[in-house]
């Protein structure tokens, strides 16, 4: 393992451990910061003020849409659940199961072990680690994000954590040693999004 990889891993582990010892950075109902929303939406600043590469309105750039309406719910005629929605239900059913490094269930999990287990039981095989899962899934934008998609936490190019998106900027995940599978607000803007097809 290279020194830069070790450094990134150390920083990432500190980030997740510090989050859980102090709670979400921005309070109980954490939302992405304005800077994070701008970055996610592709907003840039110029001499003419804010401009959106995505063509969204300035209202969207303020983050006002990040509430319940930001999540695209499946239509009533969508029929069967998507693979992601099935995996989300499976992850929810594991609420309270303890974290254990390297565990893939059925009664204890690490972060990627939970996603591995949930998607396997939903009918899709994922690789075992968060980084390998990120490398395998379809990468999607913030605007495409829906419940059942994967949220990948990263430091630089190093993916250090993964959870299943539940909507309302929350994930089901197995956070760290001494904790358990739970629903929690996303605590950082350093995330990427992926979909299992």
VEXVEXFI-584419 format. One record per residue (C-alpha): y, z, x; residue in one letter. Coordinates in steps of 0.2 Angstrom, whole numbers, m for minus. Layout:
@north:Y up:Z east:X aa:A
...
//
This chain:
@north:0 up:0 east:0 aa:X
@north:17 up:m5 east:7 aa:X
@north:31 up:8 east:10 aa:X
@north:42 up:m1 east:m3 aa:X
@north:28 up:0 east:m16 aa:X
@north:26 up:19 east:m12 aa:X
@north:44 up:22 east:m14 aa:X
@north:45 up:13 east:m30 aa:X
@north:30 up:22 east:m37 aa:X
@north:37 up:39 east:m31 aa:X
@north:54 up:35 east:m40 aa:X
@north:45 up:29 east:m56 aa:X
@north:34 up:45 east:m56 aa:X
@north:49 up:56 east:m54 aa:X
@north:58 up:46 east:m68 aa:X
@north:44 up:50 east:m81 aa:X
@north:41 up:68 east:m75 aa:X
@north:60 up:72 east:m75 aa:X
@north:62 up:64 east:m93 aa:X
@north:49 up:75 east:m100 aa:X
@north:55 up:91 east:m91 aa:X
@north:73 up:88 east:m97 aa:X
@north:70 up:78 east:m113 aa:X
@north:78 up:61 east:m117 aa:X
@north:94 up:58 east:m108 aa:X
@north:104 up:53 east:m123 aa:X
@north:99 up:67 east:m135 aa:X
@north:85 up:68 east:m148 aa:X
@north:89 up:51 east:m156 aa:X
@north:90 up:41 east:m140 aa:X
@north:96 up:23 east:m141 aa:X
@north:99 up:11 east:m127 aa:X
@north:116 up:14 east:m119 aa:X
@north:129 up:1 east:m122 aa:X
@north:126 up:m6 east:m104 aa:X
@north:107 up:m7 east:m108 aa:X
@north:110 up:m16 east:m125 aa:X
@north:122 up:m28 east:m116 aa:X
@north:109 up:m31 east:m103 aa:X
@north:94 up:m33 east:m115 aa:X
@north:105 up:m46 east:m126 aa:X
@north:111 up:m55 east:m111 aa:X
@north:130 up:m50 east:m114 aa:X
@north:141 up:m54 east:m100 aa:X
@north:160 up:m50 east:m97 aa:X
@north:172 up:m63 east:m92 aa:X
@north:191 up:m66 east:m93 aa:X
@north:190 up:m70 east:m111 aa:X
@north:181 up:m54 east:m116 aa:X
@north:163 up:m52 east:m121 aa:X
@north:153 up:m67 east:m124 aa:X
@north:135 up:m68 east:m129 aa:X
@north:123 up:m80 east:m121 aa:X
@north:111 up:m77 east:m136 aa:X
@north:124 up:m82 east:m149 aa:X
@north:123 up:m65 east:m158 aa:X
@north:139 up:m58 east:m165 aa:X
@north:149 up:m44 east:m157 aa:X
@north:142 up:m32 east:m170 aa:X
@north:125 up:m35 east:m163 aa:X
@north:132 up:m32 east:m145 aa:X
@north:138 up:m14 east:m151 aa:X
@north:120 up:m9 east:m154 aa:X
@north:123 up:m6 east:m172 aa:X
@north:108 up:m16 east:m177 aa:X
@north:96 up:m4 east:m167 aa:X
@north:92 up:6 east:m182 aa:X
@north:78 up:3 east:m194 aa:X
@north:84 up:m15 east:m198 aa:X
@north:81 up:m20 east:m180 aa:X
@north:62 up:m20 east:m182 aa:X
@north:55 up:m36 east:m190 aa:X
@north:42 up:m29 east:m203 aa:X
@north:28 up:m40 east:m207 aa:X
@north:31 up:m50 east:m223 aa:X
@north:22 up:m45 east:m239 aa:X
@north:12 up:m61 east:m238 aa:X
@north:7 up:m59 east:m220 aa:X
@north:m10 up:m54 east:m226 aa:X
@north:m21 up:m45 east:m213 aa:X
@north:m13 up:m34 east:m199 aa:X
@north:m9 up:m42 east:m182 aa:X
@north:m18 up:m36 east:m167 aa:X
@north:m3 up:m26 east:m162 aa:X
@north:m2 up:m17 east:m178 aa:X
@north:m20 up:m13 east:m178 aa:X
@north:m18 up:m6 east:m160 aa:X
@north:m3 up:4 east:m166 aa:X
@north:m13 up:12 east:m180 aa:X
@north:m27 up:16 east:m167 aa:X
@north:m15 up:24 east:m155 aa:X
@north:m7 up:34 east:m169 aa:X
@north:m25 up:41 east:m173 aa:X
@north:m26 up:48 east:m156 aa:X
@north:m10 up:59 east:m158 aa:X
@north:m13 up:76 east:m149 aa:X
@north:m27 up:70 east:m138 aa:X
@north:m24 up:76 east:m120 aa:X
@north:m17 up:66 east:m105 aa:X
@north:m30 up:64 east:m91 aa:X
@north:m27 up:52 east:m76 aa:X
@north:m39 up:38 east:m77 aa:X
@north:m45 up:42 east:m94 aa:X
@north:m48 up:28 east:m107 aa:X
@north:m54 up:38 east:m121 aa:X
@north:m61 up:42 east:m133 aa:X
@north:m54 up:59 east:m133 aa:X
@north:m42 up:59 east:m118 aa:X
@north:m31 up:45 east:m110 aa:X
@north:m18 up:40 east:m97 aa:X
@north:m4 up:28 east:m102 aa:X
@north:m13 up:12 east:m99 aa:X
@north:m30 up:20 east:m104 aa:X
@north:m22 up:22 east:m122 aa:X
@north:m16 up:4 east:m123 aa:X
@north:m33 up:m2 east:m116 aa:X
@north:m42 up:8 east:m129 aa:X
@north:m31 up:4 east:m144 aa:X
@north:m31 up:m15 east:m141 aa:X
@north:m50 up:m15 east:m136 aa:X
@north:m54 up:m7 east:m153 aa:X
@north:m42 up:m19 east:m162 aa:X
@north:m52 up:m34 east:m155 aa:X
@north:m43 up:m38 east:m138 aa:X
@north:m47 up:m34 east:m120 aa:X
@north:m33 up:m29 east:m109 aa:X
@north:m34 up:m25 east:m90 aa:X
@north:m35 up:m7 east:m85 aa:X
@north:m18 up:m3 east:m77 aa:X
@north:0 up:m5 east:m84 aa:X
@north:5 up:m17 east:m70 aa:X
@north:m11 up:m28 east:m74 aa:X
@north:m7 up:m27 east:m93 aa:X
@north:11 up:m33 east:m90 aa:X
@north:4 up:m47 east:m80 aa:X
@north:m8 up:m52 east:m94 aa:X
@north:3 up:m51 east:m110 aa:X
@north:15 up:m64 east:m117 aa:X
@north:32 up:m58 east:m111 aa:X
@north:45 up:m57 east:m126 aa:X
@north:63 up:m53 east:m128 aa:X
@north:71 up:m38 east:m136 aa:X
@north:75 up:m48 east:m151 aa:X
@north:57 up:m53 east:m154 aa:X
@north:51 up:m35 east:m152 aa:X
@north:41 up:m28 east:m167 aa:X
@north:29 up:m13 east:m170 aa:X
@north:13 up:m15 east:m160 aa:X
@north:21 up:m24 east:m145 aa:X
@north:19 up:m16 east:m128 aa:X
@north:34 up:m7 east:m119 aa:X
@north:33 up:m8 east:m100 aa:X
@north:43 up:4 east:m90 aa:X
@north:48 up:m2 east:m73 aa:X
@north:57 up:2 east:m57 aa:X
@north:62 up:m14 east:m49 aa:X
@north:47 up:m25 east:m50 aa:X
@north:35 up:m10 east:m51 aa:X
@north:28 up:m6 east:m69 aa:X
@north:24 up:12 east:m69 aa:X
@north:21 up:16 east:m88 aa:X
@north:16 up:8 east:m104 aa:X
@north:17 up:13 east:m122 aa:X
@north:15 up:4 east:m139 aa:X
@north:31 up:1 east:m149 aa:X
@north:31 up:10 east:m166 aa:X
@north:49 up:4 east:m171 aa:X
@north:65 up:13 east:m171 aa:X
@north:65 up:13 east:m152 aa:X
@north:50 up:24 east:m151 aa:X
@north:33 up:22 east:m143 aa:X
@north:16 up:30 east:m145 aa:X
@north:10 up:34 east:m127 aa:X
@north:1 up:47 east:m116 aa:X
@north:15 up:53 east:m105 aa:X
@north:9 up:63 east:m90 aa:X
@north:m2 up:77 east:m85 aa:X
@north:m1 up:93 east:m96 aa:X
@north:5 up:82 east:m111 aa:X
@north:m4 up:73 east:m125 aa:X
@north:m3 up:57 east:m135 aa:X
@north:13 up:57 east:m145 aa:X
@north:27 up:47 east:m153 aa:X
@north:43 up:48 east:m143 aa:X
@north:60 up:40 east:m141 aa:X
@north:61 up:27 east:m126 aa:X
@north:71 up:36 east:m113 aa:X
@north:77 up:22 east:m102 aa:X
@north:84 up:5 east:m102 aa:X
@north:73 up:m1 east:m88 aa:X
@north:59 up:m8 east:m100 aa:X
@north:51 up:m25 east:m102 aa:X
@north:42 up:m31 east:m118 aa:X
@north:25 up:m39 east:m120 aa:X
@north:14 up:m45 east:m135 aa:X
@north:m5 up:m46 east:m135 aa:X
@north:m10 up:m62 east:m144 aa:X
//
